[in-house]
Structures are given as structure tokens and as C-alpha cells.
Amino acid sequence: MELVFINYTSLYYTYIAETTTPLMINGKFVLIQHESTEYLVFSPAAFTKYHANIVERFCLDKGIEGGYNAEGKVYNISDHAWIIAGGGKFEIDTLHGTLKLFDESMAYGKFNGQGLQEKILSLPAFTGYTVLIN
């Protein structure tokens, strides 16, 4: 499955916070699958408080219909061909070249880390990085 990396870090720091991107970035991420493509979507903690907010932003950007559940805690994609395959938290240390993925999403569950490290290391954004998955 092809991995596409979407990172809302620059959007947040450059255009919303209007500041420089810190060397250490913390946030949340979700994995979203559609057919033979998997999307790894990062968002800084200051930009999206919940995993559901990341899914909502992704859908708005891609023109995918969806909506929140009755409790407002889960953003569901209307088209069942799209699968939200879990989430967690991330830490990127750009100074030391490390990326850590850990924890899980209360809304979407734990992400499957099997094979993810190799896929991430094949992305240009993480060339030369050490990737740790817990």
C-alpha cells in the first residue's frame, strides 16, 4: 500500500500562528486508507485538539463528505471506501532527526505499526531520520 504523508505543521505555524516552526513538534496523527493508498496525517497539538478534528480537516481539504457523531467526538467519513485505521501521537525532533509514534486515538483506536517504519523512512520528509514506533 502506498503511503502519502500529509503534515499540517507548516499550515499551522506559518499561516495561523504566524511564527517559526519549533525544532520539537508534538501532535496527533491518524491513518486513513482508501483503496491502495494509506494517508499518514500529522497535525500539531495546538492546531487540532482531537483526532476527529484531524479527520475533519483532511476531509475538508480532499472534498470528502463526512460528519460528527451524535456526541460530537468522532468524525465519520460518509463513503465507506475510506477507512480511518487508528491514530496516536507523534514527536518530531528536527534537530536530532527523530520521529516517535506512540499512544492511540480514543475515537479511532490504536494504529497498526507493522511495516509503518519502513514506509515512513521511504518518504523524502524523513530521509536520514530515526523512526521509533511504540
C-alpha positions in Angstrom: 0.0 0.0 0.0 1.4 3.4 -1.0 1.9 5.9 1.9 1.1 9.6 1.4 2.2 11.9 4.1 0.1 15.0 4.9 1.5 17.4 7.5 -0.5 20.4 8.8 2.5 21.7 10.7 3.5 24.3 8.2 -0.1 25.4 7.7 -0.5 25.9 11.5 2.8 27.6 12.3 3.3 29.7 9.2 -0.3 30.9 8.4 -2.3 30.5 11.6 0.2 31.1 14.5 2.4 33.2 12.2 5.6 32.0 13.9 8.5 29.9 13.1 8.2 26.1 13.3 9.8 24.8 16.5 12.6 22.3 16.4 10.5 19.9 18.5 6.9 19.3 17.2 4.3 17.4 19.2 0.9 16.5 17.9 -1.5 13.8 16.9 -1.9 11.7 13.8 -4.4 9.5 12.1 -4.0 6.8 9.4 -6.7 6.9 6.7 -6.9 4.2 4.0 -8.6 4.4 0.6 -8.2 1.6 -1.9 -4.4 1.1 -2.3 -3.4 4.3 -0.6 -2.7 5.0 3.0 -2.6 8.6 4.3 -0.5 9.4 7.4 -1.9 12.7 8.6 0.0 14.8 11.2 -1.3 17.8 13.0 0.3 19.9 15.8 -1.4 19.7 19.1 -2.0 23.4 19.1 -3.9 23.1 15.8 -6.2 20.2 16.3 -7.1 19.1 19.9 -8.7 15.8 18.9 -8.1 13.1 16.3 -11.6 13.7 14.9 -10.5 17.3 14.1 -7.7 15.9 12.0 -10.1 13.7 10.1 -12.5 16.6 9.6 -9.6 18.8 8.2 -8.4 16.0 5.9 -12.0 15.5 4.5 -12.5 19.3 4.0 -9.2 19.5 2.1 -10.0 16.5 0.0 -13.6 17.3 -0.6 -14.8 14.1 1.1 -18.2 14.1 2.8 -18.5 13.3 6.5 -19.8 14.5 9.8 -19.6 14.2 13.6 -21.4 11.5 15.5 -24.2 12.5 17.9 -21.8 13.1 20.8 -19.5 15.2 18.6 -16.5 13.1 19.4 -15.9 11.1 16.2 -15.8 12.4 12.7 -17.1 9.7 10.3 -16.4 9.6 6.6 -19.7 9.0 4.7 -18.0 6.9 1.9 -17.3 3.5 3.4 -14.4 3.0 1.0 -12.5 5.4 3.3 -11.3 3.7 6.5 -9.9 5.5 9.5 -7.3 3.0 10.6 -6.4 4.4 14.0 -4.3 7.1 15.3 -1.9 8.2 18.0 0.6 10.9 19.0 3.8 12.0 17.4 7.0 13.8 18.3 9.4 15.1 15.7 12.8 16.3 16.8 14.2 18.0 13.7 17.4 18.9 15.5 18.3 15.2 16.2 16.3 13.7 13.3 14.0 11.5 15.3 10.3 10.7 14.8 8.3 8.9 17.5 4.8 7.5 17.0 3.0 6.2 20.1 -0.2 6.0 22.1 -3.7 5.6 20.5 -6.7 7.6 19.5 -9.7 7.4 21.8 -12.0 8.0 18.8 -10.4 5.6 16.3 -8.3 3.2 18.3 -4.6 2.1 18.1 -2.8 2.4 14.8 -1.1 -0.7 13.3 2.6 0.0 13.3 3.6 -3.2 11.4 5.6 -2.1 8.3 4.9 1.6 9.0 8.5 2.4 9.9 9.8 1.2 6.5 7.1 3.2 4.7 7.9 6.4 6.7 11.6 6.0 6.0 10.9 5.9 2.3 9.3 9.4 2.5 11.5 12.3 1.5 10.4 14.3 4.6 12.1 11.7 6.8 15.3 10.8 4.9 18.0 10.2 7.5 15.6 10.1 10.4 15.4 7.5 13.1 11.8 6.3 13.4 10.6 4.8 16.7 7.1 3.2 16.9 5.7 2.1 20.3 
